[in-house]
Amino acid sequence: MDRIPVAVLGATGVVGQWFVRLLSRHPWFEIMALAASERSAGVPYGEAVHWIFPEEIPEAVRGLPVVLPRPGIPGRIVFSALPAEVAGPVEEEFARAGYIVSSNARSHRHDPDVPLLVAEVNPDHLALVERQRRNRGWKGFIVTGGNCSTVQLVLALEPLRRRFGVKAVVVATMQALSGAGFTGVPGNAILDNVLPHIPGEEEKLAREPRKIWGRLTPEGIEEAEARISAHCHRVATRDGHLEAVSVKLSRRAELGEVVEAMEGFRGLPQELGLPSAPERAIVVRPEPDRPQPRLDREAGGGMSVVVGRIRPCPVLDWRLEVLGHNTVRGAAGGAILNAELVVAKGLL
Ligand SMILES: NC(=O)c1ccc[n+]([C@@H]2O[C@H](COP(=O)([O-])OP(=O)(O)OC[C@H]3O[C@@H](n4cnc5c(N)ncnc54)[C@H](OP(=O)(O)O)[C@@H]3O)[C@@H](O)[C@H]2O)c1
């Protein structure tokens, strides 16, 4: 089949570069335009970008002149890796003009008619896009992915939520530097250090799962009641967020049942065989010292979450460690998977 033309907004940033890397070898999508700020516009991509990967910039995009993110650029699907401060109105302009926007920015995550989508967890929420088009009179629509810490948390807990219900979660994150973007955290602040505050992160992690776990009703999403308490830390790893999680379930579970639910988990992307779907969305490691960011972040090409140290919790019910590749599963890879689901569902 002819590949579907796509564009990347924010293509010179950390997430944007992951989009370029993953899309340049994608079987369904073909990059036709790369957009960034005034700083980069008009310059060939290869000169505008501070390329972060060891391999060369893909030949097909190296000479592509960077454009400003305005409708009119070629592409039917637009992947947005813009900062939230600019993403809101720009993504709306694209959706109004008929593009399908798959976004990583937080700007529209809580709009009642915009799906906050984690493809294995709440694919049914895609039904919101018809309401979005109707409400706003748009030809296109916006689909958003969750914050990087949210995505791996809800994915790891999904088998438990389905089988036993989730009542409460306490989570402490150890988040990698790439999560802060290209200019990110100054070296002097993070070397030999842990930063115990990431602005806005705890609020996102406490709020987003409630929408993702929400029930789709004719009136929209009825948010889940689960209570979530988050502690977020920036640490000096490059990629891969580690989360220490305690969870209270609605029904009693035995250790064997918890492990079995995790190991046997499959979502719709796996059933449909979508190109970016990892064979196993959740990989369970039995060793007492796993998962570790450096050893486990590439699991499933960065699209699997890795769970380990599943053990009883004396305060809630269960404790576990969860690792996810923040810029792949938690950002670009997750948004590409969401777009594949859009295509597979015939919404293009
Ligand atoms: N990093 C992660 O792990 C992660 C995970 C989930 C979600 N996100 C979200 O994804 C988005 C991108 O994050 P990032 O980490 O990739 O940030 P980043 O490295 O700072 O990149 C920002 C990108 O946006 C462009 N840009 C900045 N201001 C612009 C403007 N006024 N008009 C057009 N383009 C503009 C930049 O272009 P120039 O190079 O030309 O300045 C660059 O391409 C953010 O909304 C972030 O919250 C990030």
The ligand as an SDF file (V2000), in Angstrom:
LIG
                    3D

 48 52  0  0  0  0  0  0  0  0999 V2000
   10.6510   14.3570   26.7270 N   0  0  0  0  0  0  0  0  0  0  0  0
    9.7190   13.4950   27.1280 C   0  0  0  0  0  0  0  0  0  0  0  0
   10.0180   12.4240   27.6640 O   0  0  0  0  0  0  0  0  0  0  0  0
    8.2460   13.7840   26.9340 C   0  0  0  0  0  0  0  0  0  0  0  0
    7.3310   12.7900   27.2350 C   0  0  0  0  0  0  0  0  0  0  0  0
    5.9680   13.0120   27.0310 C   0  0  0  0  0  0  0  0  0  0  0  0
    5.5570   14.2320   26.5380 C   0  0  0  0  0  0  0  0  0  0  0  0
    6.4690   15.2200   26.2570 N   0  0  0  0  0  0  0  0  0  0  0  0
    5.9700   16.4800   25.6940 C   0  0  0  0  0  0  0  0  0  0  0  0
    6.3760   16.5380   24.3260 O   0  0  0  0  0  0  0  0  0  0  0  0
    6.5990   17.8990   23.9570 C   0  0  0  0  0  0  0  0  0  0  0  0
    8.0180   18.0530   23.4270 C   0  0  0  0  0  0  0  0  0  0  0  0
    8.9580   17.7610   24.4670 O   0  0  0  0  0  0  0  0  0  0  0  0
   10.5310   17.6910   24.2170 P   0  0  0  0  0  0  0  0  0  0  0  0
   11.0740   17.0700   25.4270 O   0  0  0  0  0  0  0  0  0  0  0  0
   10.8280   17.0490   22.9120 O   0  0  0  0  0  0  0  0  0  0  0  0
   10.9300   19.2650   24.1200 O   0  0  0  0  0  0  0  0  0  0  0  0
   12.2040   19.9760   23.4390 P   0  0  0  0  0  0  0  0  0  0  0  0
   13.3380   19.0190   23.3460 O   0  0  0  0  0  0  0  0  0  0  0  0
   12.4040   21.2340   24.1860 O   0  0  0  0  0  0  0  0  0  0  0  0
   11.7040   20.3310   21.9410 O   0  0  0  0  0  0  0  0  0  0  0  0
   10.7910   21.3400   21.6580 C   0  0  0  0  0  0  0  0  0  0  0  0
   10.4970   21.4080   20.1660 C   0  0  0  0  0  0  0  0  0  0  0  0
    9.4650   22.3840   19.9240 O   0  0  0  0  0  0  0  0  0  0  0  0
    9.9490   23.3920   19.0210 C   0  0  0  0  0  0  0  0  0  0  0  0
    9.4200   24.7030   19.4130 N   0  0  0  0  0  0  0  0  0  0  0  0
    9.6660   25.4090   20.5390 C   0  0  0  0  0  0  0  0  0  0  0  0
    8.9770   26.5840   20.5260 N   0  0  0  0  0  0  0  0  0  0  0  0
    8.2740   26.6040   19.3670 C   0  0  0  0  0  0  0  0  0  0  0  0
    7.4000   27.5450   18.7460 C   0  0  0  0  0  0  0  0  0  0  0  0
    7.0860   28.7090   19.3500 N   0  0  0  0  0  0  0  0  0  0  0  0
    6.8640   27.2390   17.5340 N   0  0  0  0  0  0  0  0  0  0  0  0
    7.1800   26.0740   16.9230 C   0  0  0  0  0  0  0  0  0  0  0  0
    8.0220   25.1480   17.4390 N   0  0  0  0  0  0  0  0  0  0  0  0
    8.5530   25.3950   18.6620 C   0  0  0  0  0  0  0  0  0  0  0  0
   11.4550   23.3390   19.1420 C   0  0  0  0  0  0  0  0  0  0  0  0
   12.0010   23.8530   17.9330 O   0  0  0  0  0  0  0  0  0  0  0  0
   13.4500   24.6190   17.8520 P   0  0  0  0  0  0  0  0  0  0  0  0
   14.4910   23.5650   17.9380 O   0  0  0  0  0  0  0  0  0  0  0  0
   13.3840   25.2790   16.5150 O   0  0  0  0  0  0  0  0  0  0  0  0
   13.5050   25.5840   18.9970 O   0  0  0  0  0  0  0  0  0  0  0  0
   11.6850   21.8290   19.3100 C   0  0  0  0  0  0  0  0  0  0  0  0
   11.5680   21.2050   18.0380 O   0  0  0  0  0  0  0  0  0  0  0  0
    6.3040   18.7380   25.2010 C   0  0  0  0  0  0  0  0  0  0  0  0
    4.9670   19.1760   25.1580 O   0  0  0  0  0  0  0  0  0  0  0  0
    6.5160   17.7390   26.3300 C   0  0  0  0  0  0  0  0  0  0  0  0
    5.8360   18.0950   27.4990 O   0  0  0  0  0  0  0  0  0  0  0  0
    7.8110   15.0150   26.4230 C   0  0  0  0  0  0  0  0  0  0  0  0
  1  2  1  0
  2  3  2  0
  2  4  1  0
  4  5  1  0
  4 48  2  0
  5  6  2  0
  6  7  1  0
  7  8  2  0
  8  9  1  0
  8 48  1  0
  9 10  1  0
  9 46  1  0
 10 11  1  0
 11 12  1  0
 11 44  1  0
 12 13  1  0
 13 14  1  0
 14 15  2  0
 14 16  1  0
 14 17  1  0
 17 18  1  0
 18 19  2  0
 18 20  1  0
 18 21  1  0
 21 22  1  0
 22 23  1  0
 23 24  1  0
 23 42  1  0
 24 25  1  0
 25 26  1  0
 25 36  1  0
 26 27  1  0
 26 35  1  0
 27 28  2  0
 28 29  1  0
 29 30  1  0
 29 35  2  0
 30 31  1  0
 30 32  2  0
 32 33  1  0
 33 34  2  0
 34 35  1  0
 36 37  1  0
 36 42  1  0
 37 38  1  0
 38 39  2  0
 38 40  1  0
 38 41  1  0
 42 43  1  0
 44 45  1  0
 44 46  1  0
 46 47  1  0
M  CHG  2   8   1  16  -1
M  END
$$$$
